[in-house]
């Protein structure tokens, strides 16, 4: 029998906290740091702030205004596009007429992973998390033990995260995860992922071996980031079972899985790789076979422009800053240091762009009539491979360190390099950095579409 009026919360004043201003200031800094460049978290913060400073009706009105700003923003449209693009890529098709609607996946009840470097460790972790029993193989006991340790650290970390969600990760059971140097243990697996380093001869040797050992229906996958899938498949007696499954580093975190079909890859093999991506909670994207496929092929000109900018007068931290402020999670130089500069170096040596197979008398800054920068090669020759060695485009607190600090040595090295090659140092503004890096990325994307390597813009995006 009491009137409701005085009990209505919206009519009560907002209690004032003693340190409200300091608290809000701190919260805002945290939001800006964690969600850099993102509008929505910033406006959510503003809505909460309005609620502490104004009466209820005014606070609600302010919240509505902020919501309207977001509703019509470019970021909202981009997020909606990304949401639908991610779903559109499940519907894959190849120029040969194979497609998602007619191809059926084979069951994957067990898998093998060859090579326990950074990539192999992440792939093993992803498979264990997807509840697929794994046989992990290395070439000798020393590498095997090193790889086992690293995988266990990753899995312990993942298990801790999952326990909060009341799931458990059973990885101490040898029936779920087995480490070996014996190829024969791959006899019964449904699928093998090869993750050794980028060397065509080595990969062909492994695929020839797998072709003789694995059961006839087993899928043979390669985690190559750029090499020709058809050439790798030529080493086997079953090219229709060979497919590229290119994970992105770190493989247990990154959601993208690039799936590359070769000339002979069967529709069922593509469907199986796509199903595997789904089981691992990754987004599988089916693309054609060319050097670098889609992910790395678009990366090459982007990173190349970033390096040209250094030649002309910029610094690694300046280029990274511009791209990170624009919205990239990580700039090209911090990304290179994270992935390891030696990976690209090995690939360039394989292509004869640098190293012993480069013809004598080649100009330092030209290859095949195109502009070329030897800067990344020069860093690698000095053993600067990025985070793994504690020095790359940046310096780190130690080998394997994660915190990038600008390196005065690099600044000196760059100015010496410009003197040697008589390049005049000039000031390069933000706009030029952004346009040169992004336009080269976009233009390569159009070339990929024009060649039919990707079947639609959503696949690229």
C-alpha positions, 0 to 999 in steps of 0.5 A: 500500500505504499506509493511508488514515487520515492522508490523510483531509482531514477529520481534519486541523486547520483551519490558523489564519490570522493575521488570521482574526477581522478577515477574517471581520468584513470578509466579514460586513459585505460580505455584509450590504451586498450581500445586504441582508435576505437570509437565505441569504447570511448563513447561508452565511457562518455555515457557513463561519465554523463551518468555521474554528472547529470540527472537521470533524464539528461544522462539518458538523453546524452547516451542516446546522442552518443548512440546516434553518433555511433550508429551512422559512423564509418566504424559501425559500417566497417564492423557490420561489413567485417561481420558479414564478410567473415560469414561470406568466406565460408561459401567458397568456390574455385574457378574449376567449379568446386564449391562449398555446396557440393564438396563434403569434408572427410572426418579428422579424428587425429592429426600430425604436425611436423616441425616444432618451431614457433609455427609448429608450436602454435599449430599443435596448441590449436589442434589440442584446443580443438580436441583433436589428438596430435602426433608432434614430430621433430627431426632430432631429440634436441629439437623435440625436447625444446619444442615440447617445453615450449608447447607445454608452456603455451598449453598451460597458459591456454588451460588457465584461460579455459578453466575460467570458462569451466572447460578443461584441457587434457594435454598430459594424456599421451593418447591426446598429445604425443611427441616423437622423432619417428615418422612411422607414428604418422601412419594412421593420422587423418591429416598432417600439417608440415611446419618446417622452415621455408625451403622447397627441397626440404618440404619436397623431401618431407612430402615424398616421405609422407606420401609413402607412409601416410594412409591413402586417404590422409590429407597432406597440408603445408604451412608454407607462407609463399612457396608453390603448392603444386611443386610441393605436391609434385613430390607425392603420389597423391597431389589431390590430397595436398593443400596449403594451410597457412597459419599466421603467427602466433598460430594459436592466437591469430584467427585467420587460416589461409587455405590454398588449393593447387592445380590438383587439390580435390574439392573434398580436401578443400572442404576438409581444411575449411572444416578444420578451420571451423573446428579450431575456431578460425576463419578459413579463407580459400585462395589460389596458388601464386607466390605469397598467396593473398596474405603475404603477397599483399604484405610484400609491397606494404612492407617494401614501401615502409622500408623505402620510407626509411631509405628516404629519411623516416625512422621505424618508430615514426612509420609504425606510429602513423600506421598504429594511430590509423588503426593497425594493431601493430606497425610494419617494423614491430610486426617484422621484429615479431615474426623474425626478419630471418624468415623473409631473408631466407625467402629472398635468398631462395629467390636469388635476390640476395646472398650467394646466388645474387649475380656478381656486379648486381646494383645494390638497390635494384633487382630485375629493373625494379627498385629494391632496398637491401636494408632488411638483408643488411640487418640480417647479415648483422644477426639482427633478427628481431625479438628472437635475438633482442635486436631488429628494427628496434632493441629489446630488453633481452633475446626473446623480449617483447618490449620494443624501444627505438634503437640509436644504432639503427638511426646511425646505421640509416644515416650512414646508409643514406650517405653511402648511397648518396640519398638526401635525407628529407622530412616525410609527413604522416600523410605520405607514410599512410598513403604510400603504405596503404595504397600499395596494399590496396593496389596489390589487392586489386591485382589479386582479384583481377587474376582470380587468386581470390574470388571476392573482395570479402576474401581479401578483407 
